[in-house]
């Protein structure tokens, strides 16, 4: 919602409805930067089906040959049987012609059927690899991109590749073979008439070059605009409460219309230009037919050829344009598929989370001893977020991180989870340098309860079981009881089998937190991370959540980021962080005695809690 929030916060911004950034007709759009490289990558997937592709190619050749044989037999029938009134020979030839067209239909059906299977298996593998790779990408990749835009690559772009492989792959080969075979037969029948037919090709070349030079860029822009629109839609509806709370419906609607206009513009011009192709082909086809009819008539009158040859030739001439037309149409479709595939491969080629070092170890057990030694960190090219962080946590201790927003508290947790590695200094876990521990091994021993608890659209039972997939129903319910969640769950219509709406809709924020705590109980982590776990909860619910959290933290090393400081009174160690530096450290009592930064934070928090209590009790107002 970062970008949306910035848009909502602008004042005096120009109304996006009256702006349009789409390119004007006549201007070339950006073409696929690595079209050949993308085709090679697609072929790498298709190579697994070389045997089927060879069989499909054989059927394509067979159908092309049979398709060319039909018109030739018609000409033979006219010259050798129809004009000579040989009815027996004519019947035999017609039976042969019927067999040719039946075999042609069968070969076309088989090649399409087999190609659909190859295409679907290829796209199935590509889609699975993309989904698996998305889980290997670092957190930073998702922070810098919209979820909807990523989803568009996984759905729309993959489907675009699928549709093209289903139809265009065969059509391209078939059209190319038909064109070559037809040109060969035409030259054999009459070089002069072939020359007449080819006279329209220069016009075709110029027209097609003009059209395809524009459609490629527009197809690519269309896919990009579709991804942006999907991302905006997902972002807007995820933040619908914020949109309504700030009465920004008209603003986001206007921005949606602007993005929709860009998609409409790119879609319009890509389809408009590609729509010129059949019109151009029809005109050239009619021109070619007229020229052949005129020249052929003169040649028959002068005895230079036969009527059957002219009939065959006119049929070939009519079909001569068709493979070229198909090639042109499929070329545009191919450009669209390349644009989609290129976006897919951009994700597949994105650098995954750094690979664990070769000598990295797997932790079978975790005591939870943490030691930060002079750790500094910066995100990308930004200013440093942490400066020389030093602290030590003994197994089973609770350390609390407090300080203003943006001080670097969450960054410390992200370094501890190895979502990022420090730029300077070292982090040790049970005496091992954190960079020498396999990430999955580390995270398997960690449990998280965050400010925004994400719940899946599934039953409450399965949402809790996400902490340990092999847990029994009894273990799930026991974890819920420890988390103080059991009492409200059993009051729901279907109890533990109640299906939650998207992201836990239908239950309160406090109830979502209790389910998240139950999930952590079930996972039974050695190291617990609580990031603002009670910041958005009312005071009464907070007490219930605190009781569950204290129970969860017992005997475990815990890192607590807290906004409400009364939740960390029991912490063994409190680190006060400001501008990426630890400015105070100690326990609750010692820090209050210092009357420093923590003292001011604590008493400010007390006043806020008192005000909240008064507002919640009308009798005290």
C-alpha positions in Angstrom: 0.0 0.0 0.0 3.1 2.3 0.1 2.5 3.7 -3.4 -1.2 4.0 -2.9 -0.7 5.8 0.4 1.6 8.3 -1.3 -1.0 8.9 -4.0 -3.7 9.4 -1.4 -1.6 11.8 0.5 -0.9 14.1 -2.4 -2.8 17.3 -2.6 -3.3 19.3 -5.7 -2.3 16.3 -7.9 -3.4 16.5 -11.4 -6.5 14.5 -12.1 -5.2 11.3 -13.8 -8.4 11.0 -15.8 -7.4 13.8 -18.1 -3.9 12.4 -18.7 -3.0 9.6 -21.0 0.5 8.2 -21.4 -0.3 5.7 -24.1 1.6 6.1 -27.3 -0.1 7.8 -30.3 -0.7 5.9 -33.5 2.2 5.8 -35.9 4.8 5.7 -33.1 6.7 2.5 -32.7 6.4 0.8 -29.3 9.3 -0.9 -27.6 9.9 -4.4 -29.0 10.8 -7.5 -27.0 14.4 -6.9 -26.0 15.5 -10.6 -26.1 13.0 -12.3 -28.5 15.5 -14.9 -29.8 16.7 -15.6 -26.3 13.1 -16.0 -25.1 12.4 -18.4 -28.0 15.5 -20.5 -27.1 14.2 -20.7 -23.5 10.8 -21.9 -24.6 12.5 -24.5 -26.9 14.5 -25.7 -23.8 11.1 -26.6 -22.3 9.8 -28.2 -25.5 12.9 -30.4 -25.9 11.5 -32.8 -23.3 8.9 -33.8 -25.9 11.1 -34.2 -28.9 9.5 -37.6 -29.8 6.0 -36.1 -29.8 7.1 -33.0 -31.7 8.7 -35.2 -34.4 5.4 -37.1 -34.7 3.4 -33.9 -34.8 5.8 -32.5 -37.5 5.2 -35.7 -39.5 1.5 -35.1 -39.3 1.9 -31.5 -40.3 3.9 -32.5 -43.4 1.3 -35.2 -44.2 -1.6 -32.7 -43.9 0.3 -30.1 -46.0 1.0 -32.7 -48.8 -2.6 -33.9 -48.7 -3.9 -30.4 -48.7 -1.9 -29.6 -51.9 -2.9 -32.9 -53.5 -6.6 -32.1 -53.5 -6.6 -29.1 -56.0 -4.1 -31.0 -58.2 -6.5 -34.0 -58.5 -9.4 -31.6 -59.4 -7.3 -30.3 -62.3 -6.5 -33.9 -63.4 -10.2 -34.8 -63.2 -11.2 -31.8 -65.5 -8.5 -32.4 -68.1 -8.5 -36.2 -68.3 -12.0 -37.4 -67.3 -14.5 -34.6 -67.4 -13.7 -33.1 -70.8 -13.4 -36.6 -72.2 -16.6 -37.8 -70.6 -14.8 -40.7 -68.9 -17.4 -41.3 -66.1 -15.6 -44.5 -64.7 -12.3 -42.7 -64.4 -14.0 -39.7 -62.9 -15.7 -41.8 -60.2 -12.4 -43.5 -59.3 -10.7 -40.1 -59.1 -13.4 -38.7 -57.0 -13.1 -41.6 -54.6 -9.4 -41.0 -54.4 -10.1 -37.3 -53.8 -12.5 -38.2 -50.9 -9.9 -40.4 -49.4 -7.3 -37.6 -49.6 -9.6 -35.2 -47.8 -10.5 -37.8 -45.1 -6.8 -38.5 -44.4 -6.2 -34.7 -44.4 -8.8 -34.2 -41.7 -7.5 -37.1 -39.6 -3.9 -35.8 -39.8 -5.1 -32.3 -38.8 -7.1 -33.7 -35.9 -4.2 -35.8 -34.6 -1.6 -33.1 -34.8 -3.9 -30.7 -32.9 -4.7 -33.2 -30.2 -1.1 -34.2 -29.7 0.1 -30.5 -29.7 -2.4 -29.6 -27.1 -1.0 -32.3 -24.8 2.6 -31.1 -25.4 1.6 -27.4 -24.8 -0.3 -28.1 -21.6 2.5 -30.3 -20.2 5.0 -27.6 -21.1 3.0 -24.8 -19.5 2.3 -27.0 -16.5 6.0 -27.4 -15.9 6.7 -23.7 -16.5 3.9 -22.6 -14.1 5.2 -25.0 -11.4 8.8 -23.8 -11.8 7.6 -20.2 -11.6 5.6 -20.8 -8.5 8.5 -22.7 -6.8 11.0 -20.0 -7.8 8.8 -17.3 -6.3 9.2 -19.0 -3.0 13.0 -18.9 -3.4 13.1 -15.1 -4.0 14.2 -12.9 -1.2 11.8 -10.7 0.8 13.3 -7.6 -0.9 11.8 -8.8 -4.3 8.3 -8.7 -3.0 8.8 -5.4 -1.2 9.7 -3.7 -4.5 6.8 -5.1 -6.5 3.0 -5.3 -6.4 1.5 -8.7 -5.6 -1.1 -8.3 -8.4 1.7 -7.6 -10.9 3.5 -10.8 -9.9 0.2 -12.7 -10.0 -0.4 -11.4 -13.6 2.8 -13.1 -14.7 1.8 -16.4 -13.0 -1.6 -16.3 -14.6 -2.1 -14.0 -17.6 1.4 -14.3 -19.1 1.6 -18.1 -18.6 -1.9 -18.5 -20.2 -0.8 -16.3 -23.1 2.1 -18.8 -23.7 -0.3 -21.7 -23.4 -2.7 -20.4 -26.0 0.1 -19.7 -28.5 1.7 -23.2 -28.1 -1.8 -24.7 -28.5 -2.5 -23.1 -31.9 0.3 -21.0 -33.3 3.1 -23.6 -33.1 1.4 -26.0 -35.5 0.0 -23.2 -37.7 3.4 -21.7 -38.3 4.9 -24.9 -39.5 1.9 -25.9 -41.5 1.7 -22.5 -43.2 5.4 -22.5 -44.0 5.3 -26.0 -45.4 2.1 -25.3 -47.4 3.7 -22.1 -48.8 6.9 -23.9 -49.9 5.0 -26.9 -51.4 2.5 -24.7 -53.2 5.2 -22.5 -54.7 7.0 -25.6 -55.9 3.9 -27.1 -57.6 3.0 -23.7 -59.1 6.4 -23.4 -60.7 6.1 -26.9 -62.0 2.6 -26.3 -63.5 3.3 -22.8 -65.0 6.3 -20.6 -64.3 4.6 -17.7 -66.1 1.5 -17.9 -64.0 3.6 -18.3 -60.9 5.4 -15.0 -61.8 2.0 -13.3 -62.1 0.9 -14.6 -58.7 4.2 -13.5 -57.1 3.7 -9.9 -58.4 1.6 -9.1 -55.3 4.3 -10.3 -52.9 6.2 -7.0 -52.8 3.0 -5.2 -51.7 2.4 -7.9 -49.1 6.0 -7.5 -47.7 5.8 -3.7 -47.4 2.3 -3.9 -45.8 3.3 -6.7 -43.4 6.5 -5.0 -42.4 4.7 -1.8 -41.6 2.1 -3.6 -39.5 4.4 -6.0 -37.5 6.8 -3.2 -36.8 4.1 -1.6 -34.7 2.1 -4.5 -33.3 5.1 -6.1 -31.4 5.6 -3.1 -29.2 1.9 -2.7 -28.5 1.5 -6.3 -27.5 4.3 -6.0 -25.1 2.9 -2.8 -23.7 -0.5 -4.4 -23.4 0.9 -7.2 -21.2 2.8 -4.7 -19.1 -0.3 -2.5 -18.7 -2.4 -5.5 -17.8 0.1 -6.5 -15.0 0.1 -2.9 -13.6 -3.7 -2.8 -13.7 -4.0 -6.2 -11.9 -1.5 -5.0 -9.3 -3.4 -1.8 -8.7 -6.7 -3.7 -8.3 -5.2 -6.1 -5.8 -3.6 -3.2 -3.9 -6.8 -1.2 -3.8 -9.1 -3.9 -2.6 -6.5 -5.1 0.0 -6.5 -1.6 1.3 -10.2 -0.9 0.9 -10.6 0.1 4.6 -8.0 2.8 4.1 -9.6 4.0 0.9 -13.0 4.4 2.6 -11.5 5.8 5.8 -9.9 8.7 4.0 -12.9 9.0 1.5 -10.5 8.5 -1.5 -13.0 6.4 -3.6 -13.1 9.1 -6.3 -9.3 9.3 -6.4 -8.6 5.6 -6.7 -11.4 5.3 -9.2 -9.8 8.1 -11.3 -6.4 6.3 -11.1 -8.1 3.0 -12.1 -9.7 4.7 -15.1 -6.3 6.2 -16.1 -4.6 2.8 -15.9 -7.6 1.2 -17.7 -7.3 3.8 -20.4 -3.6 2.9 -20.9 -4.6 -0.8 -21.2 -7.4 0.1 -23.6 -5.1 2.2 -25.7 -2.4 -0.4 -26.0 -5.0 -3.1 -26.6 -6.8 -1.0 -29.2 -3.7 -0.2 -31.3 -2.3 -3.8 -31.1 -5.6 -5.2 -32.3 -6.2 -2.4 -34.7 -2.9 -2.8 -36.5 -3.1 -6.6 -36.5 -6.6 -6.3 -37.8 -5.2 -4.7 -40.9 -3.6 -8.0 -41.9 -6.7 -9.9 -43.1 -8.0 -6.8 -44.9 -4.7 -6.5 -46.7 -4.6 -10.2 -47.5 -8.1 -10.1 -48.9 -7.3 -7.2 -51.2 -4.1 -8.9 -52.4 -5.9 -12.2 -52.8 -8.6 -10.6 -55.1 -5.9 -8.9 -57.1 -4.0 -12.1 -57.5 -7.1 -14.0 -58.6 -8.0 -11.4 -61.1 -4.5 -11.4 -62.6 -4.4 -15.2 -62.9 -7.9 -15.4 -64.4 -7.0 -12.8 -67.0 -3.6 -14.2 -67.9 -4.8 -17.8 -67.7 -7.7 -17.1 -70.0 -5.4 -15.7 -72.6 -3.0 -18.7 -72.3 -5.9 -21.2 -72.7 -7.1 -19.3 -75.8 -3.6 -19.5 -77.3 -3.2 -23.2 -76.4 -0.4 -22.5 -73.9 -2.1 -24.5 -71.1 -5.2 -26.5 -70.2 -8.4 -25.5 -68.4 -7.6 -28.1 -65.6 -4.2 -26.4 -65.0 -5.9 -23.0 -64.7 -8.5 -24.4 -62.3 -5.8 -26.0 -60.2 -3.7 -22.8 -60.4 -6.5 -20.5 -59.3 -7.1 -22.8 -56.3 -3.4 -22.7 -55.4 -3.3 -18.9 -56.0 -6.3 -18.5 -53.6 -4.5 -20.7 -51.0 -1.2 -19.1 -51.8 -2.3 -16.0 -49.8 -3.8 -18.0 -47.0 -0.5 -19.5 -45.6 1.0 -16.0 -45.8 -2.0 -14.6 -44.0 -1.7 -17.3 -41.4 2.0 -16.7 -41.0 1.3 -13.0 -40.5 -1.5 -13.5 -38.0 0.4 -16.1 -36.1 3.5 -13.9 -36.1 1.5 -11.2 -34.2 0.2 -13.8 -31.8 3.8 -15.1 -31.4 4.9 -11.6 -30.6 2.3 -11.4 -27.9 3.4 -14.8 -26.5 7.0 -13.7 -26.5 6.1 -10.6 -24.6 4.3 -12.7 -22.0 7.1 -15.4 -21.9 9.7 -12.7 -21.5 8.0 -11.4 -18.4 7.8 -15.0 -17.0 11.5 -15.6 -17.6 12.3 -12.3 -16.0 10.9 -13.7 -12.7 12.5 -17.1 -13.3 15.9 -15.4 -13.8 15.5 -13.1 -10.8 18.3 -13.8 -8.3 17.0 -16.2 -5.6 17.7 -15.8 -1.9 21.5 -16.3 -1.5 22.5 -19.9 -1.5 23.7 -21.3 1.8 27.5 -21.6 2.1 28.9 -25.0 1.3 30.0 -25.6 4.8 26.7 -24.3 6.4 25.4 -26.5 9.1 21.9 -27.7 9.9 20.8 -27.1 13.5 19.1 -30.2 15.0 18.4 -28.3 18.2 18.5 -24.6 19.1 19.3 -23.3 22.6 18.6 -19.8 21.5 21.8 -17.9 22.5 22.1 -14.8 20.4 25.0 -12.5 20.0 25.1 -9.4 17.8 28.7 -8.1 17.4 29.1 -4.6 15.9 26.4 -5.2 13.3 25.6 -2.5 10.7 23.2 -2.7 7.8 21.7 -0.7 4.9 18.9 -1.6 2.5 20.3 -1.4 -1.1 21.9 2.0 -1.7 20.0 3.7 1.1 21.4 5.3 4.2 22.5 2.8 6.9 19.6 1.6 9.0 21.7 0.0 11.8 25.0 1.2 13.2 27.2 -1.0 15.4 24.5 -3.0 17.1 25.9 -5.0 20.0 23.9 -7.2 22.4 23.9 -10.7 23.9 20.9 -12.8 24.8 21.2 -16.0 26.9 19.1 -19.1 26.2 15.6 -18.7 27.5 15.9 -14.9 28.0 13.4 -12.3 26.7 14.9 -9.2 25.1 12.6 -6.3 24.1 13.3 -3.8 21.4 11.7 -0.4 21.9 12.0 2.9 20.2 10.3 5.2 17.7 9.1 4.0 14.3 11.9 3.6 11.8 14.5 3.2 14.5 15.6 -0.3 13.1 13.8 -2.7 15.4 12.2 -4.8 12.6 15.5 -4.7 10.7 17.2 -6.5 13.6 14.6 -9.2 13.5 15.0 -9.5 9.7 18.7 -10.0 10.1 18.2 -12.6 12.8 15.8 -14.5 10.4 18.4 -14.2 7.6 16.0 -12.4 5.3 19.1 -10.2 4.9 22.7 -10.5 6.0 24.6 -7.8 7.8 26.9 -5.5 5.8 29.3 -5.3 8.7 29.8 -7.3 11.9 28.6 -10.8 12.8 25.5 -12.4 14.3 26.0 -15.6 16.3 23.4 -18.2 17.2 24.5 -20.9 19.7 28.1 -20.0 19.0 27.7 -20.4 15.2 28.0 -17.5 12.8 24.6 -17.0 11.4 25.9 -17.0 7.8 27.2 -20.6 8.5 23.7 -21.9 9.4 21.3 -23.1 6.7 18.4 -20.7 6.4 15.7 -23.3 6.4 17.3 -25.0 9.4 17.3 -21.7 11.3 13.8 -20.7 10.5 12.4 -24.2 11.4 13.4 -23.4 15.0 11.8 -19.9 14.9 8.2 -18.9 15.5 6.6 -15.6 14.6 3.6 -13.7 15.9 3.3 -10.5 14.0 1.2 -7.3 14.2 -0.9 -8.4 11.2 -1.6 -12.1 11.5 -2.2 -13.6 8.1 -4.8 -16.3 8.0 -5.7 -18.5 5.0 -9.1 -19.0 3.6 -9.6 -22.4 5.3 -10.9 -23.8 8.5 -9.6 -22.5 11.9 -8.3 -26.0 12.5 -6.1 -26.0 9.4 -5.0 -22.4 10.1 -3.6 -23.5 13.5 -2.3 -26.7 12.0 -0.1 -24.6 9.6 2.4 -24.5 12.5 2.8 -28.2 12.4 1.2 -30.0 9.5 1.4 -33.5 11.1 -0.4 -32.4 14.3 -3.5 -34.3 15.4 -6.8 -32.6 16.1 -6.2 -33.1 19.8 -2.9 -31.2 19.5 -4.5 -28.4 17.6 -7.2 -27.9 20.3 -4.6 -28.1 23.0 -2.6 -25.4 21.4 -5.8 -23.3 21.1 -6.4 -23.7 24.8 -2.9 -22.6 25.7 -3.4 -19.5 23.5 -6.7 -18.6 25.1 -8.4 -19.1 21.8 -10.5 -22.3 22.5 -13.3 -20.4 24.3 -14.2 -18.2 21.4 -13.6 -20.9 18.7 -16.1 -23.4 20.2 -18.8 -20.6 20.2 -18.5 -20.2 16.4 -21.2 -21.9 14.3 -18.9 -24.8 13.2 -16.3 -24.5 15.9 -12.8 -25.5 14.7 -14.3 -26.3 11.3 -15.5 -22.8 10.7 -14.1 -21.6 7.4 -12.5 -18.2 7.6 -12.9 -15.6 4.8 -10.0 -14.2 2.9 -7.2 -13.2 5.4 -9.3 -14.1 8.4 -12.3 -11.9 7.6 -15.3 -12.6 9.8 -13.4 -12.6 13.1 -11.9 -9.8 15.1 -8.2 -8.7 15.1 -7.8 -10.0 18.6 -9.2 -13.4 17.7 -6.9 -13.5 14.7 -3.9 -12.9 17.0 -5.0 -15.6 19.4 -5.2 -18.1 16.4 -1.7 -16.9 15.4 -0.4 -17.6 18.9 -2.1 -21.0 18.9 -0.2 -21.7 15.6 3.1 -20.7 17.3 2.3 -23.0 20.3 1.7 -25.9 17.9 5.0 -25.2 16.1 6.8 -25.2 19.5 9.7 -23.0 18.4 13.0 -22.6 20.3 13.2 -18.9 19.3 10.2 -16.7 19.4 9.8 -13.4 17.6 6.9 -11.1 18.6 6.6 -8.0 16.4 4.0 -5.5 17.7 1.8 -8.5 18.5 -0.6 -6.4 20.6 -0.3 -2.9 19.1 -3.8 -3.0 17.4 -5.7 -4.7 20.2 -8.1 -3.2 22.7 -7.0 -3.2 26.4 -9.3 -6.0 27.5 -8.3 -8.3 24.6 -4.7 -7.3 25.2 -4.7 -8.8 28.7 -5.9 -12.2 27.3 -3.3 -12.1 24.6 -0.6 -11.1 27.1 -1.4 -14.1 29.3 -1.1 -16.4 26.2 2.1 -14.8 25.1 3.7 -15.1 28.6 2.8 -18.8 28.5 4.2 -19.1 25.0 7.5 -17.3 25.9 8.1 -19.4 29.0 11.4 -21.3 28.6 12.0 -19.9 25.1 14.4 -17.2 23.9 12.1 -14.4 22.8 12.7 -11.2 20.8 9.8 -8.8 21.4 9.2 -5.6 19.5 6.6 -3.7 21.5 4.7 -0.4 21.1 2.8 -0.8 24.4 5.6 -0.9 26.9 3.5 -2.5 29.7 3.8 -5.7 27.7 7.6 -5.9 28.3 7.9 -5.3 32.0 9.0 -8.9 32.5 11.7 -8.7 29.8 15.2 -9.7 31.0 16.7 -7.1 28.8 15.3 -4.0 27.1 17.2 -2.3 24.3 16.2 1.2 23.4 16.9 2.0 19.8 17.0 5.3 18.1 18.3 6.1 14.6 19.7 2.6 14.2 21.8 2.7 17.5 21.3 1.3 20.9 21.1 4.3 23.2 19.9 2.6 26.4 19.9 -1.0 27.8 18.7 -2.7 31.0 15.6 -4.0 32.5 12.4 -2.2 33.2 13.2 -0.9 36.6 16.8 0.1 35.9 15.8 2.1 32.8 13.1 3.9 34.7 15.6 4.8 37.3 17.9 6.3 34.7 15.0 8.7 33.8 16.2 8.8 30.2 14.6 8.1 26.8 12.9 4.9 28.0 11.5 6.8 31.0 9.8 9.3 28.7 8.5 6.6 26.4 7.0 4.6 29.2 5.2 7.5 30.9 3.9 8.7 27.5 2.6 5.2 26.9 0.9 5.2 30.3 -0.9 8.5 29.5 -2.1 7.0 26.2 -3.4 3.9 28.0 -5.2 6.0 30.6 -6.8 8.1 27.9 -7.9 4.9 26.1 -9.4 3.5 29.3 -11.3 6.7 29.9 -12.7 6.8 26.4 -13.7 3.1 26.8 -15.6 3.9 30.0 -18.4 6.5 29.5 -18.9 6.8 33.2 -15.5 8.4 33.6 -15.9 11.0 30.8 
